[in-house]
């Protein structure tokens, strides 16, 4: 099974909120996650509270070959999480 780390949109209209999770690559965007790894709130003014992650679980999924999407990869880069391209 190919696993992708990507975001699932939550929240209301004009107020996005995202859950970052490990998904089967063939699952739809808002489908069932294998595991929720954290959240991303782009409307949060405090940069430290904008992203919350379960760091050890993210490292686990990256170690077993899960690939992040471009958006999630840019979030990981800002947080200093290394992964293979």
C-alpha positions as CSV (number, residue, x, y, z in Angstrom):
1,X,0.0,0.0,0.0
2,X,1.4,3.4,-1.0
3,X,1.1,5.9,1.8
4,X,1.0,9.7,1.4
5,X,1.2,12.3,4.2
6,X,-1.3,15.0,3.2
7,X,-3.9,17.4,4.5
8,X,-7.6,16.9,5.0
9,X,-9.7,20.1,4.9
10,X,-11.9,20.8,7.9
11,X,-13.4,24.0,9.2
12,X,-16.1,26.2,7.7
13,X,-16.5,28.3,4.6
14,X,-13.8,31.0,4.4
15,X,-12.2,29.6,7.6
16,X,-10.0,26.7,6.6
17,X,-8.5,24.3,9.1
18,X,-6.5,21.2,8.1
19,X,-5.7,17.9,9.7
20,X,-2.4,16.4,8.6
21,X,-2.5,12.6,8.3
22,X,-1.2,9.4,6.8
23,X,-3.5,8.3,3.9
24,X,-3.6,5.5,1.4
25,X,-2.5,7.1,-1.8
26,X,-5.8,6.0,-3.5
27,X,-8.0,7.6,-0.9
28,X,-9.9,10.8,-1.6
29,X,-8.9,14.1,-0.1
30,X,-11.3,14.1,2.8
31,X,-11.4,10.3,3.1
32,X,-10.5,8.1,6.0
33,X,-7.0,8.6,7.4
34,X,-4.8,5.7,8.5
35,X,-3.5,8.0,11.3
36,X,-3.9,11.6,12.2
37,X,-0.5,13.2,12.7
38,X,-1.3,16.8,13.6
39,X,-3.1,20.0,12.5
40,X,-2.4,23.1,10.4
41,X,-4.4,26.3,10.9
42,X,-3.4,28.9,8.3
43,X,-5.6,31.6,9.9
44,X,-3.7,31.5,13.2
45,X,-1.7,34.7,13.8
46,X,0.8,33.0,16.2
47,X,3.3,31.1,14.0
48,X,4.1,28.7,16.8
49,X,0.5,27.6,17.2
50,X,-0.1,27.4,13.4
51,X,1.2,23.8,13.1
52,X,1.0,21.0,15.7
53,X,2.5,17.6,14.9
54,X,3.1,14.3,16.6
55,X,6.8,14.4,15.7
56,X,7.7,10.8,16.6
57,X,4.8,9.5,14.5
58,X,5.7,11.7,11.5
59,X,9.3,10.4,11.7
60,X,7.9,6.8,11.8
61,X,5.8,7.2,8.7
62,X,8.7,8.9,6.8
63,X,11.0,6.1,7.8
64,X,8.6,3.4,6.4
65,X,8.4,5.2,3.1
66,X,5.4,7.5,3.3
67,X,5.8,10.5,0.9
68,X,4.5,14.0,1.8
69,X,2.6,16.1,-0.7
70,X,4.2,19.4,-1.8
71,X,2.3,21.5,0.7
72,X,3.1,19.2,3.6
73,X,6.7,19.0,2.5
74,X,7.0,22.8,2.7
75,X,5.5,22.7,6.2
76,X,8.0,20.0,7.2
77,X,10.9,22.1,5.7
78,X,9.8,25.1,7.8
79,X,9.8,22.9,10.9
80,X,13.2,21.3,10.1
81,X,11.9,17.8,9.5
82,X,14.1,16.0,7.1
83,X,12.8,13.4,4.5
84,X,14.0,11.8,1.3
85,X,12.7,13.2,-1.9
